[in-house]
Amino acid sequence: MKYNRLSNTDIEVPEICLGTMTFGEQNTMPEAFQQLHYALEQGVNFWDTAEMYPVPPKSETQGATERIIGEWFKQYGGRNNVFLASKIAGPAFGGGHIRDGQTRFNQHYISQAIDGSLERLQTDYIDLYQLHWPERTTNFFGHLGYNNEMATAENHHATRFEDTLLTLEQEIKKGRIRYIGLSNETPWATMKFLQVAEKLNLSKFVTVQNPYSLLNRSYEVGMAEISKYENIGLLAYSPLAFGMLTGKYRHGARPQNGRITKFSRFTRYTNPQCDWATEQYAQIAQKHGLTLTQLALAFIKQQFFVTSTIIGATNLEQLKENIGAFSIQLSHEILAEIEQVHIQQPNPAP
């Protein structure tokens, strides 16, 4: 297992992070425990969760993922052997049932959110605490560009960046969180947060958890340069595009237990452009004796701005294949073929 340094820290994390958002919905507790055990055996001691999980977000299951992880710690111990990440939900986007819709990044609600996560996780600290998505109206969750409607939206309700950073600094000093990260964030806000932190001599965000895959390389446009010069690494989520890049949905197939099949809300990767691009990538993989999964995951790990790739699975065989893909190094020839497809169909699923 290869390990990468976490921004400006002395912490090293594996190039694979275990995503857990299926725990409590598509995965039972015994199935989740099986994945957690296997991940640790393979050196994957970086686990990511969120107060909103599992997905799809529902009031009756909210927090179940953290509770399952907490139960694992209770039964097996080893909390200090795991680098644990969680997230506070932002407003709307499925988080309306959390704290009665009061999902702001101010002192009152951040404190409440950390209280809840610590209790469910049965721990007294979280290693990496992330803002799950922005408070303001901007381009994320499927929106590639920043448009007129977003620019004219009223964002006076959003917490000032200074106040959010000061609150997170207090939590770091209390020892309840160690490091902080962003998620689903834009270049402007990432730089703004970094500038405010430097001005006020506060802790800086060390990671950005944004989508990144063969079907969504929008991170390269504005964020990759920030990663290089500001030393803030990407935690790439949805690397397999909800399973599209495993090939199981090729030619219109809809396997019974697939996430896209089970949950109609997941349409981000199911447009004709994605279908075309996926087919081209599948043919490249086949030409070079790889599975589409191997091609997709190996491509991500070779990007300089990626600190860790978040992989999620609904069964152990998927998890084994995903972890195994990180032993593959794509040749310059394969990367050139990937680039030709990307030129013809860039970012079909932002």
Buried (B, 14 or more C-beta within 10 A) or exposed (E): EEBBBBBEEEBEBBBBBBBBBBBBBBBEBEBBBBBBEBBBEBBBBBBBBBBBBBBBBEEEBBBBBBBBBBBBBEEEEEBEEBBBBBBBBBBEBBBBBBBEEBBBBBBEBBBBBBEBBBEBBBBEBBBBBBBBBBBBBBBBEEEBEEEEEBEEEEEEEBBEBBBBBBBBBBBBEEEBBBBBBBBBBBBEBBBEBBEBBEEEEBBBBBBBBBBBBBBBBBBBEEBBEBBEEBBBBBBBBBBBBBBBBBBBBEEEEEEEEBBBBBBEEBEBBBEEBBBBBBBBBBEBBEEBEBBBBBBBBBBBBEBEBBBBBBBBBBBEEBBEBBBBBBEBEBEEEBEEBBEEBBEEBBBBBB
